[in-house]
Every structure is written in structure tokens, then in C-alpha cells.
Amino acid sequence: MQQFWLVVGSQDNWKVAFENGNIGGDIFQAMAKLKHAFDLWDSKVFLVAGVKDRPKYEDLLSGTFHEIANLMQFIDVRLVRELLQKKRDYKEMDKSLGIMRT
């Protein structure tokens, strides 16, 4: 699985940050990066990981990362994959109908 960091806005005004916690199973490191993004840019922060990682995420939110517990959102990686597939399908339909230029 690839790691990704998605930012919306300019470097001086980052507003949304996603971190994939599935890299080597290091949820702590992923959450630390998200906390850093929040601290620096007041970003909305989302941890993307598998459901098996949710207990570790919740444990860290109740301890080390308690300051951002109400700000960080957990997103199941399966939902992200589904969203990306639906976006691809939508784009392909636009192209097939001639709405979007190829």
C-alpha cells in the first residue's frame, strides 16, 4: 500500500491533510504527521487505515493525541478505494457521453 499526503490549498494555507496509517503498521507516526499539519496549518486531519488499526487509533487518541481527539477522523481504506473507483467511473462516463474532452 502506498503512503499519501493530500493537501488542499497553498503551502501557506493547507486545509486538509490525509495520512495513510497502513505503512508498516505505524499508526503513531501517521498520527504524529497529522498532528503536525494541524498545529502548523489548522488543517482538517484524516487518518486512512484498515479497520484492524482502529483500536490502536482510538487508544492513541485517548492518550498521546488527546488534544486533537475531536478533530481527527478515521477513514477505512476500503471507503477511499471505493470513492476513487466511483470517481474513475464518473469520469469515464463523462468521457463516453462526450461531456468531458479526452
Backbone atoms as SQL, in Angstrom:
CREATE TABLE atoms (id INTEGER PRIMARY KEY, chain TEXT, resi INTEGER, resn TEXT, atom TEXT, x REAL, y REAL, z REAL);
INSERT INTO atoms VALUES
  (1, 'A', 1, 'MET', 'N', 0.831, -1.174, 0.000),
  (2, 'A', 1, 'MET', 'CA', 0.000, 0.000, 0.000),
  (3, 'A', 1, 'MET', 'C', 0.880, 1.243, 0.000),
  (4, 'A', 2, 'GLN', 'N', 0.499, 2.250, -0.752),
  (5, 'A', 2, 'GLN', 'CA', 1.284, 3.466, -0.852),
  (6, 'A', 2, 'GLN', 'C', 0.882, 4.459, 0.231),
  (7, 'A', 3, 'GLN', 'N', 1.857, 5.247, 0.628),
  (8, 'A', 3, 'GLN', 'CA', 1.592, 6.314, 1.565),
  (9, 'A', 3, 'GLN', 'C', 1.221, 7.547, 0.761),
  (10, 'A', 4, 'PHE', 'N', 0.318, 8.336, 1.280),
  (11, 'A', 4, 'PHE', 'CA', -0.010, 9.563, 0.568),
  (12, 'A', 4, 'PHE', 'C', -0.294, 10.684, 1.548),
  (13, 'A', 5, 'TRP', 'N', -0.122, 11.853, 1.049),
  (14, 'A', 5, 'TRP', 'CA', -0.360, 13.071, 1.807),
  (15, 'A', 5, 'TRP', 'C', -1.071, 13.994, 0.852),
  (16, 'A', 6, 'LEU', 'N', -2.289, 14.332, 1.122),
  (17, 'A', 6, 'LEU', 'CA', -3.086, 15.169, 0.229),
  (18, 'A', 6, 'LEU', 'C', -3.341, 16.500, 0.900),
  (19, 'A', 7, 'VAL', 'N', -3.074, 17.538, 0.174),
  (20, 'A', 7, 'VAL', 'CA', -3.254, 18.872, 0.728),
  (21, 'A', 7, 'VAL', 'C', -4.130, 19.673, -0.214),
  (22, 'A', 8, 'VAL', 'N', -5.072, 20.398, 0.360),
  (23, 'A', 8, 'VAL', 'CA', -5.916, 21.298, -0.414),
  (24, 'A', 8, 'VAL', 'C', -5.567, 22.709, 0.005),
  (25, 'A', 9, 'GLY', 'N', -5.223, 23.538, -0.952),
  (26, 'A', 9, 'GLY', 'CA', -4.814, 24.901, -0.652),
  (27, 'A', 9, 'GLY', 'C', -3.355, 25.100, -1.022),
  (28, 'A', 10, 'SER', 'N', -2.833, 26.253, -0.681),
  (29, 'A', 10, 'SER', 'CA', -1.433, 26.545, -0.975),
  (30, 'A', 10, 'SER', 'C', -0.562, 26.096, 0.192),
  (31, 'A', 11, 'GLN', 'N', 0.740, 26.127, -0.007),
  (32, 'A', 11, 'GLN', 'CA', 1.655, 25.693, 1.044),
  (33, 'A', 11, 'GLN', 'C', 1.494, 26.563, 2.299),
  (34, 'A', 12, 'ASP', 'N', 1.129, 27.803, 2.106),
  (35, 'A', 12, 'ASP', 'CA', 0.941, 28.698, 3.243),
  (36, 'A', 12, 'ASP', 'C', -0.439, 28.567, 3.867),
  (37, 'A', 13, 'ASN', 'N', -1.333, 27.816, 3.219),
  (38, 'A', 13, 'ASN', 'CA', -2.707, 27.743, 3.700),
  (39, 'A', 13, 'ASN', 'C', -3.273, 26.337, 3.500),
  (40, 'A', 14, 'TRP', 'N', -2.622, 25.326, 4.023),
  (41, 'A', 14, 'TRP', 'CA', -3.079, 23.951, 3.891),
  (42, 'A', 14, 'TRP', 'C', -4.309, 23.759, 4.741),
  (43, 'A', 15, 'LYS', 'N', -5.307, 23.127, 4.174),
  (44, 'A', 15, 'LYS', 'CA', -6.555, 22.994, 4.906),
  (45, 'A', 15, 'LYS', 'C', -6.964, 21.549, 5.175),
  (46, 'A', 16, 'VAL', 'N', -6.558, 20.611, 4.356),
  (47, 'A', 16, 'VAL', 'CA', -6.954, 19.216, 4.546),
  (48, 'A', 16, 'VAL', 'C', -5.715, 18.344, 4.416),
  (49, 'A', 17, 'ALA', 'N', -5.526, 17.438, 5.361),
  (50, 'A', 17, 'ALA', 'CA', -4.387, 16.527, 5.301),
  (51, 'A', 17, 'ALA', 'C', -4.870, 15.108, 5.552),
  (52, 'A', 18, 'PHE', 'N', -4.452, 14.186, 4.687),
  (53, 'A', 18, 'PHE', 'CA', -4.745, 12.769, 4.837),
  (54, 'A', 18, 'PHE', 'C', -3.427, 12.040, 5.043),
  (55, 'A', 19, 'GLU', 'N', -3.424, 11.070, 5.892),
  (56, 'A', 19, 'GLU', 'CA', -2.229, 10.248, 6.074),
  (57, 'A', 19, 'GLU', 'C', -2.665, 8.795, 6.088),
  (58, 'A', 20, 'ASN', 'N', -1.920, 7.972, 5.381),
  (59, 'A', 20, 'ASN', 'CA', -2.218, 6.543, 5.331),
  (60, 'A', 20, 'ASN', 'C', -1.453, 5.859, 6.441),
  (61, 'A', 21, 'GLY', 'N', -2.174, 5.273, 7.377),
  (62, 'A', 21, 'GLY', 'CA', -1.543, 4.620, 8.512),
  (63, 'A', 21, 'GLY', 'C', -1.150, 3.186, 8.266),
  (64, 'A', 22, 'ASN', 'N', -1.296, 2.698, 7.037),
  (65, 'A', 22, 'ASN', 'CA', -1.021, 1.293, 6.755),
  (66, 'A', 22, 'ASN', 'C', 0.429, 1.010, 6.398),
  (67, 'A', 23, 'ILE', 'N', 1.275, 2.005, 6.371),
  (68, 'A', 23, 'ILE', 'CA', 2.672, 1.806, 6.007),
  (69, 'A', 23, 'ILE', 'C', 3.413, 1.215, 7.200),
  (70, 'A', 24, 'GLY', 'N', 3.747, -0.034, 7.102),
  (71, 'A', 24, 'GLY', 'CA', 4.474, -0.690, 8.179),
  (72, 'A', 24, 'GLY', 'C', 3.707, -0.746, 9.489),
  (73, 'A', 25, 'GLY', 'N', 2.419, -0.453, 9.426),
  (74, 'A', 25, 'GLY', 'CA', 1.601, -0.515, 10.617),
  (75, 'A', 25, 'GLY', 'C', 1.920, 0.561, 11.642),
  (76, 'A', 26, 'ASP', 'N', 2.565, 1.648, 11.240),
  (77, 'A', 26, 'ASP', 'CA', 2.964, 2.677, 12.186),
  (78, 'A', 26, 'ASP', 'C', 1.912, 3.774, 12.285),
  (79, 'A', 27, 'ILE', 'N', 0.860, 3.477, 12.996),
  (80, 'A', 27, 'ILE', 'CA', -0.234, 4.432, 13.188),
  (81, 'A', 27, 'ILE', 'C', 0.268, 5.657, 13.954),
  (82, 'A', 28, 'PHE', 'N', 1.128, 5.439, 14.940),
  (83, 'A', 28, 'PHE', 'CA', 1.652, 6.545, 15.740),
  (84, 'A', 28, 'PHE', 'C', 2.328, 7.589, 14.854),
  (85, 'A', 29, 'GLN', 'N', 3.202, 7.135, 13.956),
  (86, 'A', 29, 'GLN', 'CA', 3.919, 8.068, 13.079),
  (87, 'A', 29, 'GLN', 'C', 2.948, 8.826, 12.171),
  (88, 'A', 30, 'ALA', 'N', 1.959, 8.117, 11.628),
  (89, 'A', 30, 'ALA', 'CA', 0.976, 8.763, 10.762),
  (90, 'A', 30, 'ALA', 'C', 0.197, 9.819, 11.533),
  (91, 'A', 31, 'MET', 'N', -0.205, 9.496, 12.758),
  (92, 'A', 31, 'MET', 'CA', -0.965, 10.452, 13.560),
  (93, 'A', 31, 'MET', 'C', -0.096, 11.634, 13.980),
  (94, 'A', 32, 'ALA', 'N', 1.184, 11.401, 14.205),
  (95, 'A', 32, 'ALA', 'CA', 2.096, 12.496, 14.546),
  (96, 'A', 32, 'ALA', 'C', 2.208, 13.478, 13.380),
  (97, 'A', 33, 'LYS', 'N', 2.266, 12.964, 12.165),
  (98, 'A', 33, 'LYS', 'CA', 2.320, 13.838, 10.984),
  (99, 'A', 33, 'LYS', 'C', 1.043, 14.658, 10.862),
  (100, 'A', 34, 'LEU', 'N', -0.086, 14.037, 11.143),
  (101, 'A', 34, 'LEU', 'CA', -1.360, 14.752, 11.069),
  (102, 'A', 34, 'LEU', 'C', -1.453, 15.819, 12.157),
  (103, 'A', 35, 'LYS', 'N', -0.987, 15.508, 13.337),
  (104, 'A', 35, 'LYS', 'CA', -0.991, 16.499, 14.426),
  (105, 'A', 35, 'LYS', 'C', -0.119, 17.681, 14.039),
  (106, 'A', 36, 'HIS', 'N', 1.007, 17.392, 13.415),
  (107, 'A', 36, 'HIS', 'CA', 1.905, 18.451, 12.954),
  (108, 'A', 36, 'HIS', 'C', 1.202, 19.339, 11.928),
  (109, 'A', 37, 'ALA', 'N', 0.500, 18.729, 10.983),
  (110, 'A', 37, 'ALA', 'CA', -0.241, 19.505, 9.972),
  (111, 'A', 37, 'ALA', 'C', -1.300, 20.374, 10.646),
  (112, 'A', 38, 'PHE', 'N', -1.980, 19.816, 11.640),
  (113, 'A', 38, 'PHE', 'CA', -2.992, 20.598, 12.352),
  (114, 'A', 38, 'PHE', 'C', -2.351, 21.765, 13.096),
  (115, 'A', 39, 'ASP', 'N', -1.265, 21.488, 13.804),
  (116, 'A', 39, 'ASP', 'CA', -0.595, 22.528, 14.583),
  (117, 'A', 39, 'ASP', 'C', -0.087, 23.667, 13.701),
  (118, 'A', 40, 'LEU', 'N', 0.469, 23.327, 12.547),
  (119, 'A', 40, 'LEU', 'CA', 1.041, 24.352, 11.675),
  (120, 'A', 40, 'LEU', 'C', 0.017, 25.111, 10.853),
  (121, 'A', 41, 'TRP', 'N', -0.979, 24.378, 10.321),
  (122, 'A', 41, 'TRP', 'CA', -1.867, 24.986, 9.331),
  (123, 'A', 41, 'TRP', 'C', -3.345, 24.909, 9.684),
  (124, 'A', 42, 'ASP', 'N', -3.648, 24.451, 10.886),
  (125, 'A', 42, 'ASP', 'CA', -5.054, 24.329, 11.293),
  (126, 'A', 42, 'ASP', 'C', -5.841, 23.484, 10.284),
  (127, 'A', 43, 'SER', 'N', -5.209, 22.406, 9.818),
  (128, 'A', 43, 'SER', 'CA', -5.800, 21.531, 8.808),
  (129, 'A', 43, 'SER', 'C', -6.898, 20.654, 9.396),
  (130, 'A', 44, 'LYS', 'N', -7.813, 20.226, 8.551),
  (131, 'A', 44, 'LYS', 'CA', -8.693, 19.121, 8.895),
  (132, 'A', 44, 'LYS', 'C', -7.848, 17.874, 8.673),
  (133, 'A', 45, 'VAL', 'N', -7.884, 16.941, 9.610),
  (134, 'A', 45, 'VAL', 'CA', -6.985, 15.794, 9.510),
  (135, 'A', 45, 'VAL', 'C', -7.757, 14.478, 9.493),
  (136, 'A', 46, 'PHE', 'N', -7.310, 13.587, 8.611),
  (137, 'A', 46, 'PHE', 'CA', -7.958, 12.300, 8.394),
  (138, 'A', 46, 'PHE', 'C', -6.892, 11.208, 8.362),
  (139, 'A', 47, 'LEU', 'N', -7.088, 10.178, 9.157),
  (140, 'A', 47, 'LEU', 'CA', -6.207, 9.016, 9.112),
  (141, 'A', 47, 'LEU', 'C', -6.907, 7.948, 8.290),
  (142, 'A', 48, 'VAL', 'N', -6.250, 7.485, 7.240),
  (143, 'A', 48, 'VAL', 'CA', -6.791, 6.430, 6.386),
  (144, 'A', 48, 'VAL', 'C', -6.062, 5.139, 6.739),
  (145, 'A', 49, 'ALA', 'N', -6.829, 4.144, 7.205),
  (146, 'A', 49, 'ALA', 'CA', -6.228, 2.883, 7.624),
  (147, 'A', 49, 'ALA', 'C', -7.283, 1.780, 7.577),
  (148, 'A', 50, 'GLY', 'N', -6.827, 0.569, 7.766),
  (149, 'A', 50, 'GLY', 'CA', -7.741, -0.568, 7.796),
  (150, 'A', 50, 'GLY', 'C', -8.473, -0.648, 9.131),
  (151, 'A', 51, 'VAL', 'N', -9.615, -1.317, 9.146),
  (152, 'A', 51, 'VAL', 'CA', -10.416, -1.417, 10.366),
  (153, 'A', 51, 'VAL', 'C', -9.646, -2.082, 11.503),
  (154, 'A', 52, 'LYS', 'N', -8.689, -2.935, 11.169),
  (155, 'A', 52, 'LYS', 'CA', -7.894, -3.596, 12.212),
  (156, 'A', 52, 'LYS', 'C', -7.040, -2.595, 12.987),
  (157, 'A', 53, 'ASP', 'N', -6.808, -1.427, 12.399),
  (158, 'A', 53, 'ASP', 'CA', -5.990, -0.405, 13.043),
  (159, 'A', 53, 'ASP', 'C', -6.805, 0.558, 13.909),
  (160, 'A', 54, 'ARG', 'N', -8.114, 0.456, 13.840),
  (161, 'A', 54, 'ARG', 'CA', -8.949, 1.399, 14.583),
  (162, 'A', 54, 'ARG', 'C', -8.740, 1.340, 16.101),
  (163, 'A', 55, 'PRO', 'N', -8.621, 0.158, 16.721),
  (164, 'A', 55, 'PRO', 'CA', -8.383, 0.143, 18.176),
  (165, 'A', 55, 'PRO', 'C', -7.106, 0.885, 18.584),
  (166, 'A', 56, 'LYS', 'N', -6.030, 0.732, 17.827),
  (167, 'A', 56, 'LYS', 'CA', -4.775, 1.438, 18.118),
  (168, 'A', 56, 'LYS', 'C', -4.979, 2.944, 17.960),
  (169, 'A', 57, 'TYR', 'N', -5.687, 3.340, 16.918),
  (170, 'A', 57, 'TYR', 'CA', -6.021, 4.749, 16.671),
  (171, 'A', 57, 'TYR', 'C', -6.785, 5.324, 17.868),
  (172, 'A', 58, 'GLU', 'N', -7.810, 4.619, 18.308),
  (173, 'A', 58, 'GLU', 'CA', -8.623, 5.099, 19.430),
  (174, 'A', 58, 'GLU', 'C', -7.809, 5.148, 20.722),
  (175, 'A', 59, 'ASP', 'N', -6.928, 4.172, 20.913),
  (176, 'A', 59, 'ASP', 'CA', -6.060, 4.166, 22.088),
  (177, 'A', 59, 'ASP', 'C', -5.139, 5.384, 22.092),
  (178, 'A', 60, 'LEU', 'N', -4.555, 5.690, 20.944),
  (179, 'A', 60, 'LEU', 'CA', -3.663, 6.844, 20.842),
  (180, 'A', 60, 'LEU', 'C', -4.421, 8.158, 21.016),
  (181, 'A', 61, 'LEU', 'N', -5.666, 8.213, 20.527),
  (182, 'A', 61, 'LEU', 'CA', -6.463, 9.428, 20.700),
  (183, 'A', 61, 'LEU', 'C', -6.806, 9.679, 22.166),
  (184, 'A', 62, 'SER', 'N', -6.958, 8.617, 22.925),
  (185, 'A', 62, 'SER', 'CA', -7.297, 8.791, 24.336),
  (186, 'A', 62, 'SER', 'C', -6.061, 9.083, 25.180),
  (187, 'A', 63, 'GLY', 'N', -4.890, 8.962, 24.591),
  (188, 'A', 63, 'GLY', 'CA', -3.648, 9.224, 25.326),
  (189, 'A', 63, 'GLY', 'C', -2.824, 10.304, 24.670),
  (190, 'A', 64, 'THR', 'N', -1.818, 9.889, 23.928),
  (191, 'A', 64, 'THR', 'CA', -0.843, 10.797, 23.328),
  (192, 'A', 64, 'THR', 'C', -1.468, 11.925, 22.516),
  (193, 'A', 65, 'PHE', 'N', -2.493, 11.611, 21.754),
  (194, 'A', 65, 'PHE', 'CA', -3.075, 12.601, 20.843),
  (195, 'A', 65, 'PHE', 'C', -4.426, 13.127, 21.338),
  (196, 'A', 66, 'HIS', 'N', -4.614, 13.172, 22.647),
  (197, 'A', 66, 'HIS', 'CA', -5.890, 13.612, 23.214),
  (198, 'A', 66, 'HIS', 'C', -6.256, 15.040, 22.807),
  (199, 'A', 67, 'GLU', 'N', -5.265, 15.878, 22.528),
  (200, 'A', 67, 'GLU', 'CA', -5.533, 17.276, 22.169),
  (201, 'A', 67, 'GLU', 'C', -6.300, 17.410, 20.861),
  (202, 'A', 68, 'ILE', 'N', -6.163, 16.424, 19.979),
  (203, 'A', 68, 'ILE', 'CA', -6.854, 16.509, 18.690),
  (204, 'A', 68, 'ILE', 'C', -7.888, 15.396, 18.516),
  (205, 'A', 69, 'ALA', 'N', -8.271, 14.785, 19.623),
  (206, 'A', 69, 'ALA', 'CA', -9.211, 13.656, 19.556),
  (207, 'A', 69, 'ALA', 'C', -10.523, 14.031, 18.876),
  (208, 'A', 70, 'ASN', 'N', -11.008, 15.233, 19.090),
  (209, 'A', 70, 'ASN', 'CA', -12.270, 15.640, 18.479),
  (210, 'A', 70, 'ASN', 'C', -12.085, 16.248, 17.092),
  (211, 'A', 71, 'LEU', 'N', -10.848, 16.307, 16.611),
  (212, 'A', 71, 'LEU', 'CA', -10.564, 16.923, 15.314),
  (213, 'A', 71, 'LEU', 'C', -10.156, 15.924, 14.240),
  (214, 'A', 72, 'MET', 'N', -9.581, 14.805, 14.652),
  (215, 'A', 72, 'MET', 'CA', -9.088, 13.823, 13.689),
  (216, 'A', 72, 'MET', 'C', -10.185, 12.821, 13.360),
  (217, 'A', 73, 'GLN', 'N', -10.259, 12.440, 12.098),
  (218, 'A', 73, 'GLN', 'CA', -11.265, 11.477, 11.653),
  (219, 'A', 73, 'GLN', 'C', -10.584, 10.238, 11.080),
  (220, 'A', 74, 'PHE', 'N', -11.097, 9.076, 11.448),
  (221, 'A', 74, 'PHE', 'CA', -10.616, 7.799, 10.927),
  (222, 'A', 74, 'PHE', 'C', -11.446, 7.442, 9.698),
  (223, 'A', 75, 'ILE', 'N', -10.779, 7.083, 8.598),
  (224, 'A', 75, 'ILE', 'CA', -11.476, 6.655, 7.387),
  (225, 'A', 75, 'ILE', 'C', -10.944, 5.291, 6.989),
  (226, 'A', 76, 'ASP', 'N', -11.839, 4.342, 6.847),
  (227, 'A', 76, 'ASP', 'CA', -11.471, 2.990, 6.422),
  (228, 'A', 76, 'ASP', 'C', -10.924, 3.052, 5.002),
  (229, 'A', 77, 'VAL', 'N', -9.775, 2.459, 4.789),
  (230, 'A', 77, 'VAL', 'CA', -9.121, 2.495, 3.483),
  (231, 'A', 77, 'VAL', 'C', -10.022, 1.924, 2.385),
  (232, 'A', 78, 'ARG', 'N', -10.901, 1.011, 2.743),
  (233, 'A', 78, 'ARG', 'CA', -11.820, 0.453, 1.736),
  (234, 'A', 78, 'ARG', 'C', -12.752, 1.523, 1.183),
  (235, 'A', 79, 'LEU', 'N', -13.157, 2.471, 2.027),
  (236, 'A', 79, 'LEU', 'CA', -14.024, 3.556, 1.568),
  (237, 'A', 79, 'LEU', 'C', -13.285, 4.487, 0.617),
  (238, 'A', 80, 'VAL', 'N', -12.013, 4.700, 0.863),
  (239, 'A', 80, 'VAL', 'CA', -11.214, 5.548, -0.029),
  (240, 'A', 80, 'VAL', 'C', -11.072, 4.873, -1.391),
  (241, 'A', 81, 'ARG', 'N', -10.812, 3.573, -1.376),
  (242, 'A', 81, 'ARG', 'CA', -10.717, 2.831, -2.644),
  (243, 'A', 81, 'ARG', 'C', -12.039, 2.898, -3.409),
  (244, 'A', 82, 'GLU', 'N', -13.135, 2.735, -2.684),
  (245, 'A', 82, 'GLU', 'CA', -14.462, 2.805, -3.318),
  (246, 'A', 82, 'GLU', 'C', -14.712, 4.191, -3.904),
  (247, 'A', 83, 'LEU', 'N', -14.363, 5.224, -3.156),
  (248, 'A', 83, 'LEU', 'CA', -14.530, 6.590, -3.639),
  (249, 'A', 83, 'LEU', 'C', -13.715, 6.829, -4.909),
  (250, 'A', 84, 'LEU', 'N', -12.470, 6.389, -4.908),
  (251, 'A', 84, 'LEU', 'CA', -11.623, 6.573, -6.088),
  (252, 'A', 84, 'LEU', 'C', -12.179, 5.831, -7.298),
  (253, 'A', 85, 'GLN', 'N', -12.692, 4.622, -7.089),
  (254, 'A', 85, 'GLN', 'CA', -13.273, 3.867, -8.195),
  (255, 'A', 85, 'GLN', 'C', -14.509, 4.576, -8.740),
  (256, 'A', 86, 'LYS', 'N', -15.343, 5.092, -7.854),
  (257, 'A', 86, 'LYS', 'CA', -16.546, 5.813, -8.307),
  (258, 'A', 86, 'LYS', 'C', -16.175, 7.078, -9.071),
  (259, 'A', 87, 'LYS', 'N', -15.132, 7.759, -8.636),
  (260, 'A', 87, 'LYS', 'CA', -14.677, 8.947, -9.360),
  (261, 'A', 87, 'LYS', 'C', -14.162, 8.569, -10.750),
  (262, 'A', 88, 'ARG', 'N', -13.422, 7.445, -10.830),
  (263, 'A', 88, 'ARG', 'CA', -12.948, 6.978, -12.142),
  (264, 'A', 88, 'ARG', 'C', -14.135, 6.635, -13.043),
  (265, 'A', 89, 'ASP', 'N', -15.119, 5.937, -12.488),
  (266, 'A', 89, 'ASP', 'CA', -16.305, 5.566, -13.262),
  (267, 'A', 89, 'ASP', 'C', -17.053, 6.801, -13.745),
  (268, 'A', 90, 'TYR', 'N', -17.192, 7.787, -12.891),
  (269, 'A', 90, 'TYR', 'CA', -17.868, 9.031, -13.241),
  (270, 'A', 90, 'TYR', 'C', -17.134, 9.747, -14.378),
  (271, 'A', 91, 'LYS', 'N', -15.811, 9.814, -14.245),
  (272, 'A', 91, 'LYS', 'CA', -15.002, 10.459, -15.274),
  (273, 'A', 91, 'LYS', 'C', -15.123, 9.723, -16.609),
  (274, 'A', 92, 'GLU', 'N', -15.106, 8.392, -16.550),
  (275, 'A', 92, 'GLU', 'CA', -15.243, 7.591, -17.764),
  (276, 'A', 92, 'GLU', 'C', -16.614, 7.797, -18.411),
  (277, 'A', 93, 'MET', 'N', -17.647, 7.899, -17.595),
  (278, 'A', 93, 'MET', 'CA', -18.993, 8.139, -18.139),
  (279, 'A', 93, 'MET', 'C', -19.065, 9.513, -18.793),
  (280, 'A', 94, 'ASP', 'N', -18.480, 10.523, -18.166),
  (281, 'A', 94, 'ASP', 'CA', -18.427, 11.859, -18.764),
  (282, 'A', 94, 'ASP', 'C', -17.768, 11.799, -20.135),
  (283, 'A', 95, 'LYS', 'N', -16.657, 11.075, -20.222),
  (284, 'A', 95, 'LYS', 'CA', -15.948, 10.946, -21.490),
  (285, 'A', 95, 'LYS', 'C', -16.800, 10.220, -22.528),
  (286, 'A', 96, 'SER', 'N', -17.426, 9.119, -22.126),
  (287, 'A', 96, 'SER', 'CA', -18.213, 8.318, -23.085),
  (288, 'A', 96, 'SER', 'C', -19.426, 9.084, -23.600),
  (289, 'A', 97, 'LEU', 'N', -19.962, 9.986, -22.800),
  (290, 'A', 97, 'LEU', 'CA', -21.106, 10.794, -23.228),
  (291, 'A', 97, 'LEU', 'C', -20.674, 12.036, -23.998),
  (292, 'A', 98, 'GLY', 'N', -19.386, 12.282, -24.048),
  (293, 'A', 98, 'GLY', 'CA', -18.865, 13.436, -24.756),
  (294, 'A', 98, 'GLY', 'C', -18.926, 14.734, -23.962),
  (295, 'A', 99, 'ILE', 'N', -19.216, 14.617, -22.689),
  (296, 'A', 99, 'ILE', 'CA', -19.299, 15.794, -21.839),
  (297, 'A', 99, 'ILE', 'C', -17.899, 16.324, -21.539),
  (298, 'A', 100, 'MET', 'N', -16.995, 15.400, -21.223),
  (299, 'A', 100, 'MET', 'CA', -15.619, 15.759, -20.917),
  (300, 'A', 100, 'MET', 'C', -14.752, 15.422, -22.117),
  (301, 'A', 101, 'ARG', 'N', -13.869, 16.309, -22.444),
  (302, 'A', 101, 'ARG', 'CA', -12.952, 16.042, -23.536),
  (303, 'A', 101, 'ARG', 'C', -11.887, 15.081, -23.081),
  (304, 'A', 102, 'THR', 'N', -11.436, 14.219, -23.991),
  (305, 'A', 102, 'THR', 'CA', -10.393, 13.243, -23.658),
  (306, 'A', 102, 'THR', 'C', -9.022, 13.818, -23.849);
